[in-house]
Amino acid sequence: MNVLSSWRSLSEKIIIPIAALILSLVVFGIFCALNGTNPFAVYSVIYQSAFGSAFSWQGTLVRAAPLMLTALCTALPARLGLVVIGNEGALVMGGIGAIAAGLAFSSLPPLVVQIAMAIAAIILGGIWIMGVGALKYYRGVNETISSLLMNYIAIAILNTLVEGPMRDPSSLNKPSTYPLLEVNWLQSIPGSRVHFGLIYGLIACVIAYFLIQRTTFGFGVRTAGGNIRAAKIAGLPVGKLTLAVCFLAGSCAGLAGMVEVAAIHHRANASLNTGYGYSGILVAFVARNNPLASVLVAILLGGLLASGSGLQRSLGLNDASVLVFQGIVFLVILFSESMYGKLDFFKDRQVPPKITPSTQPIA
Amino acid sequence: MAAETADWLGVPLAIIGGTLRGSAPFLFVSLGECLTEKSGKINLGLEGTLLTGAMSAYAVSYLTGSPWLGVLAAGVAGLCLGAIHAWLSQRSGVSDVAVGIAMIVFGSGIAFFFGKAFIQPQAPQLPIFEFGAWSNYPPLQSALQVSPLLLIGIAIAPIMQWFFKSTRWGLYVRAVGDSPSAARAMGISVFWVRFLAITIGSFLSAIGGACLSLYYPGIWSENISSGQGLMAVALVIFARWQPMQCLWAALLFGGAQAIGPALQSVGVTSFRYLFNASPYIFTLIIMIITCSPKRTLAGSPGALGTNE
C-alpha cells in the first residue's frame, strides 16, 4: 500500500489531534467568557507570551525541555501497555540524585561534575520507575496506582532530606540544600537563555523514537504491548523488557530533574515539584505516545505554561486558569480518541471500490 | 500534675481523635469508589472531585452562611464531575484510567480557579457532637468531637452493603460490573447503570471533600487534600470491594494519617514528612502484599480494568 492511497487514514492521525486542540481552545474560550474575560484577548495573550517574540520563544523552550523528558516517562511504558504516571516522583528523585552528586563532586572539573549529576539523576529516576515495573511484573500491582503513590513518597523524601541531612542552614524561609557552585550550572546555549536541557530533551526523544520503532528491542516492546500472552509464547523476555523500559522511562524523567536543578533552581527544594511531571503525562497522551510528536506537543504545552503569568498580569485571570486549560485539553483529547475510525471521510477508498457490508475489523 | 498524664495519654488520644476526624473523607471517597468500581469502571479522578467538593462546600458555606447548603453544593459539584467521567469513560476506545487522570487535572484546576477568592475568609463550620463533654480532661474532649458527616458516612456503609446484597438495583450494579454482556442480555442498560453508579459515587466523594473543608482541618487551601482521592482506589482494593470493610479500612487509614501530627504535638518533629507520607507507604505495602500476578483478587468485579 503506498502513501497516496492511504492519505486519508494518515490525515486522520494528524487532523483529529489538531481539531481536538482547536476544540479545547474554543471550550476554554467559552469558560473565560463565562467568567467575564474576552476569549479573543485570552488567545492573543497566550500567543504573545508563548510564541510572540524571540524572548517568549525562549521562555517556552525552557519549559518545553523538561516536558519532553517527563513525557517519555509515560510514553515509553505505554508502548508496553503500562500506564505509568510516576513522572513527578522520578523527576524529584532525579533532582535529589543530581544535587547530591553535584555537591559531592563539586571540586572536580565542571564537565565531570555535570556528567556525574546526569548519571546520578538517570540512575535514581530509572530505579524509581523500574520499581514500579518490577511491582507490576512480579506482584501484579497496578502500575498506575503504585506510580501515583510513589510520587507522594518521593516528594516526602525530598522534603525530609531538604529539611534534615541536606539542609543549608542559611535557607530560612524555604528550606533548601546547599547551592551548586556557579561553574557547575548547566549553561545556556550560546546566544540565548535556553539551557542545554533542551538538547538533552531533543536527543532523548529521537533516541526513544528509534529505539521503539527501529530496533529489535523496540519490536519486542511493541509486541508485548500488543499481546502479552503472544509475546510470552514467542519467547520474549517480557519481565526483562518491562524492567528495561521502565528504567529508561524513569531515567528520562530523572534527567528532567537534573536539568531543573542544574539549570533553573541551582539547588533542590520544594519548588522542584511544580507539575512538570503531571504536564508530561498530558504531553504523552496528546502525542499518542509517539516520542517525536511529543517534542512538538511539549513545545506547545511549554508555551501554554509560559503564558500563565502573562494571563495573570494583563487579564487578571488567576494562575489556575492554565490548569483548567490543561484539564480541558486532556478531556477533549480523550474524547477525540473515540473518534478514530468513526468518521467516514478518513476511511481509505479502495480502488476499485469494493462494497463491504461491515467495516468492523475482524477481531 | 495533669501535664504529666497528658504526656503519655496525649499521643494515643490524639491518634484516636485524629482517626475520627481524618477518616471521614477516606470513608466517603472509598464508598464512592466502591460503588463506582462495583459497576466495572475505575474513577481515578476522585482526587479532583474531592478538591472541587471541598472548595464548593467552603465557598457556598461562606457565601450563604449555611454549612449544610455547602455540603449540598459539594454534592452537586460532584454530580457534575461524575457525569463528565461517566459519559467520557464509556465512549469506545477511551480508557477509564486515562479519563481519571484528566479529571484530576480538570477538577483541581476548577477548584483552584474558583477557590482563589476563598483562601482567606473563614467560612461557617459544620456543627460537631461533643461526645467527650462528660469528661473534664481536655485531650479526651477534643478527641471525641465527632462530625455528623462521619456518622452519616458510618450509616451509609451498612446501607450500601445491604443495597448490593439484597436489592434488585444492587444486583443490576453487580451484574454490570461482573459481566456486562450478561447484564445486557438481561435487558439492563449497561450505560445507564454505570452512569448512575459513577455519578453517585462522585457525589459521595465530593461530600468527603466537604468533610475536609467544613470539619477537619476546616479550611480551604490548595493542598487540603493530601491524596485521599487517590488512596481511595487502593483502599477499595484493600477492602475487597465490600462497603463494610471500606469503613474499617477508612478508620485504619485515618489512623495512619493521624500518627504524624500526634507525634508532632508532643515534640517529635524529625522525619515529619515521612510520617505524613505514611498513608502512601502503607497503601503501597498493602498492595504489594495483597496483589498477585497470577490471579485477579477475590471479590474484584469481573469487568474491572477490561474496558469492556
Interface residues (C-beta under 8 A of the other chain):
Chain A: V83 I85 L135 Y137 Y138 R139 G140 V141 N142 T144 I145 S146 L148 L149 M150 Y152 I153 I155 A156 I157 N159 T160 E163 G164 Y278 I281 L282 F285 N318 A320 S321 L323 V324 F325 Q326 G327 I328 F330 L331 I333 L334 F335 E337 S338 Y340
Chain B: L44 G48 I84 L88 R91 S92 G93 V94 S95 V97 A98 V99 I101 A102 M103 I104 V105 F106 G107 S108 G109 I110 F112 F113 G115 K116 S226 G227 L230 M231 V233 A234 S270 F271 Y273 L274 N276 A277 Y280 I281 T283 L284 M287 I288 C291 S292 P293 K294 G305
